[in-house]
Amino acid sequence: MVHTYEVFVDIKEFESLTSNSFHQGTTRYEINAESKQLADSMAFDKARSEHPKGTEYDIRVTRLLK
């Protein structure tokens, strides 16, 4: 059975490979998945595709919406 999960992903992006300056933000997703673990990996894939320069991704599945 597919459920809708609310997932937050904290993303850290460094400005360049030699810089210590970075941008940090949080993105919210609603992911349709069969399990919490699958929602976690789907959110990671989506965050990586939207933020390819990201170096750290902290994923939190916070609640079941449907």
C-alpha positions, 0 to 999 in steps of 0.5 A, spaced: 500 500 500 502 506 498 502 512 503 504 519 502 510 521 507 512 528 509 520 528 508 525 534 510 532 534 507 537 539 510 542 540 504 549 543 505 553 546 498 560 548 498 561 554 493 567 551 490 572 545 492 577 549 495 572 554 499 570 553 506 564 557 505 557 554 504 550 554 503 545 550 507 538 550 507 532 545 508 527 542 502 520 539 504 518 533 499 511 529 499 513 522 497 509 517 495 512 510 497 510 503 500 515 504 506 518 509 510 525 506 508 523 507 500 521 514 502 527 516 505 531 513 499 526 517 494 527 523 497 535 522 497 535 521 490 530 527 488 535 532 493 541 530 489 538 531 482 535 538 484 542 540 488 547 536 484 553 540 488 550 538 495 555 535 499 551 533 505 544 531 505 540 529 512 534 526 511 528 526 516 521 522 514 517 526 519 510 524 518 505 520 514 500 524 511 496 519 507 
